[in-house]
Amino acid sequence: MKNVISIRDLSREEILHLLDQGEKIEKGELKPDHSETVMSIVFFESSTRTRFSFETAMKRMNGKVITMSGTKGTSVDKGESLGDTLKTVANYSDIMVVRSGLEGTQRYASEIIPIPVINAGDGSNQHPTQCLLDLYSIRKTQGKLDNLSIAVVGDLRYGRAVHSLVYGLSHFSPKLHLISPDFLKIPEYIKTDLEDKNIEIHEGSDLSEVINKVDIMYVTRIQKERFSDLDAYERVKNCYVVSKSMFGDVKSNFKLLHPLPRVDEISTDVDDTKYAYYFQQAKNGVYIRQAIISELLGGSK
């Protein structure tokens, strides 16, 4: 791997290798050292978990981090082009992590700069490192990835974490329950790609019909920032709310995941149940991002 731009670029074997490396890092069996490395974080969109986990991952490997968070106070506000910004920051770093609201930014970056590029989210397109930490979390909680029944709930139209996740899962023969309002269904091109891989898909809008059938429920927020029509957002913003009272007949191995941040789609009374895994899921991002960074820098030492 030279870059991590889309989960679609990774094979099953590459995904499993990164998960295995992350597991060794978490267990202390592998301690990468990149003390001579500078990582640049170039975020044109806001972030908490992704930004902090990348910073933590690099610093735990004794590396250094330089960060651009938003464009305020930078030459972008003076009219500097995206390409010039990326080329300039690449001069000061050995690996770059980019988040942008514009789809394709990271692919473009990988074509114009000479250092490895990691996609930390490009619009409503892809979020591959989130997918990898999600797969890691699923494997940790279920003991496997193959042949699981998984519900993906909420904004399936604009959710880049969802788009990456279903592509990543497609290597492992899942049964997918795609639950959303009609307006927020998964894009047809993604559904077609999954069907071409013979993935079993069930689409619906009723959360209660699937919660007792699945091993994993992956809930996402309705993303206000992706809507050009705020009236449309208001109509769907509270369409799903998962509460503690819904867990009466769930499977014993059931776990609830969420890429975060949450708004109202998971009640706080769920947090202290044995089914809630979203905060541990966020923590897992550090181990996986350590593994990704190390792999792109030539392998863990």
N, C-alpha and C positions, 0 to 999 in steps of 0.2 A: 504493500500500500504506500502510495506517495501522498495521498490526501484522503480526507473523509468528507465527501460532498453529499452523497446520497446513500441511503441504506441499500438501494438497488444496485450499487456498485460492488457490494460485498457478497461473497459466496457464503453458503452455510458453513463451510470449513473456516473461513476467515472470521465469521461471527463467533463461532464456538471457541476459536483460539483467543479472541479478545476477552470473552467471558471467563475462560480458564485463567488467563493472565490476571484479570481483575480479582478472581477468587484467590489466587496465590498471593496477590498484594494484600488483600484483606486479612488473610491468615498469617501474614508476616513471613511467608515462605519466599517471597520475592521482594526485594527492596531496591527499586530503580534509583539510580543516582544520576541526575542531570544538572550537576552543580555549575557547569559552564554554559548553561543554556538560558537564553532570554526568550520568553513567550510574550507575544503581543496579543492583547484582547481588544478587538476593534468592534464595538457594539453601537450600532446606529439605532437600536431599539432597547427599551428598558429590560432589565433582568435582575433576578435575585439568585435563584438556585443555580442556574447555568453559569453565570459569571463567577459567583463565589466558589462553586465547586471546581471550576477550572483553575481559579487562583489557588485554592487549597491543594489541588492535585499537584500543581507545579511546585509549590513551596514545600510540600512534603517530600518532593524528590530533589530538594535543595536548589531548585532553579529560581530564576527571577522573573518578575512579571511587570510589564508596562501596559497601561490600560487607557483606552479612549472610550468613555461612556457618554454617548450622545455626541452632538456636534457643537454644543455651546462652548465657546472659548477655543475652538479649533479653526483651522484655515478653511474647512468646509463652509463655515459661515461667511467666508470672504469670497466664495465662489469656486474653490478648488474642486476639481473633478474627482469622482470616485477613484478612477484609475491612478491619478497622481497621489491621492491620499494613501492608497494601498501600497504603491511602489515605494513611497517615502518611508512608511512604517516598517516595511519589509527590510529596509536597510539597517534597522535598529534591533532586529530580532531574528531568531532561528526557526520559529514556528508561529503561525498566526491563527487565531480563533476569531471568526467573523459572525456577527448577527446583523441581519438587515431585514427591513420590511419589503425589499424588492427581490422577487424570485429570480434566482440565477446569479445573484451577486457573487456567491462563493465559487461557483463554476468559473465565472469570469476571472475572479481573483487568482484561481489556480492556474489560469492560462497566461497571466501577465507577471506573476512574481515567482522567484526561484525557490521559495521555501515552502514547506508543507502547509496546507490550509485545512482547517477544520470548520465545518458548517455548524454553527450554533443556532440555526434557525433562519430560513429565508422566506419571509412572507407566510403564505398559507401552503407552502410547498413541502419542505422536508425539515426534519430535525433528527438527524441520524444518531447523534450521541445520546439523545433522550431515548430513542428506540433501544439502543444497546443497554442502557441502564435499566430500562423496562424489562427487557428479555432476561437480564441478570436477576432482577427482582422476582420475575415469574419462576425462573429456575430455582432460586433459593427457597421460595415458598412451596413449590410443588415437587421439587426433586427431579424435574424433567421439563422439557419443552415440547416434546412430541405429543400429538393427539389430545390436546387439551381443548376444553370447551370454554370459549372466552366471549364475554359480552363487552362491546365497546359502545359507550353511551354518551350522547350529548351532541356537540358540534362536530359532525363528521365531514362537513363540507369544507370548512376553513381550517380545521385542526391539523396543523403540520405534524404534531406528535402522533396523531391517529394515522395519518397517511404513512409515516415511516413505520409505525408499529405493525400495521397489517401487512406491509411488504416484508418486514423482518420475520413475522410469524409465518409467512407463506412458505418458508423453508421447512416448517415443522408440522405440516398437516393438521392445522387447527380446525375446529368447528366454530365459525364466527357468527355471533348474533350482533347485528348492527342496529342499534336502537337510537332513533332520532326523530324529530319532527320532519315532515315531508320536505320542508324548505332547506333542511340541513343534512340531507342524505349524503352519503359518500359519493364523490364524483364518479360518473359512469366509466371513465377511462380506468380508474383504479379497480372498480368492480369487475370490469372486463379482464384486466390483467390477472386478478385473483381467480376468476372463473377459468381462464386459460391454463392456470396451474392446478385446476381441479380442486380448489378450496371450497369446502361446503359453507355456504353463506345463507343466513336467514335474516331478512330485513323486517323491521317492525318499529312500532312507536310506543309499545307498552312495556315498561320496565318490569312490572310485576309478573309478566308472563315468562321471564327468563331468569330472574334472580336465583331461583331455587334449582336451576339446571346447570349452572356454570361453575367452573373452578376459579375463574378470575373475572371480576367486573372492573373494567377500566373506564372511569368516569372523567369527562372533560367539561370545562366551563364553556358557556356560550360567550364567544369572544367579541365583545362590543366593538373593539378597535378594527375588526375586519368588516364591519357592516357599513355600507355607504348609505343605507336607508335605516335611520334610527327607529322608525315606526316598526319595521320588520323585526328589529332587535327586541323592542318592548313586547312584541307578541310572543316571543319564544324564550325570553331570558330566564324564566323560572319554570320551564317545562318539566324538569326533573329535579327532585330533591330526595336524596337517599338519607333515610333516618334509621335509628337503632331498631325501631319497631318492625322493620322489614326483614330482619334476619332470623325469624322464627324457624324456618325450614330450610335454610341454606345448607349446602354440603359442608361436612366437617373440615375440609381442606380449603374452603372458600376464602379468598382474600380480595380486598377492595383496594384498587390502585388509582392514583390520580397524578398527572404530571405537575400539578400545582402551577399557579396559585388557584385556590378555590375561592368562590364567591359565596353562593348560597346552595350549590348543588350537592354538598355533603353537610349534613347537620353536625354540629360539634359534639352531639351526644354519641356519635359513632367513634370518636377519637379513642375512647378508653375500652373499646371492644377488642376481642382477639382477631377480628376480621380486618381492622384498619391497618394498612401497611404503607400509606403514602409518605409518612415522614421518614421511615426507614428506607423507602424507595429513593427519596431525595439524597439520603446519606450514601446510598450505594453508588450514586453518581461520581463520587470522588474516586473510588477504586477503579471504576470503568474508565474514567477520563485519564487517570494515571496510566492505565494500560494502553489507551489510544495514543496518548502523547509519546509514550516510550516506543511504541511500535513505529510511529512515524519518524522518530529520531534514530531509528536503526536497531531497535530491540531493547528489551529491558536488560539491565546489568545486575 
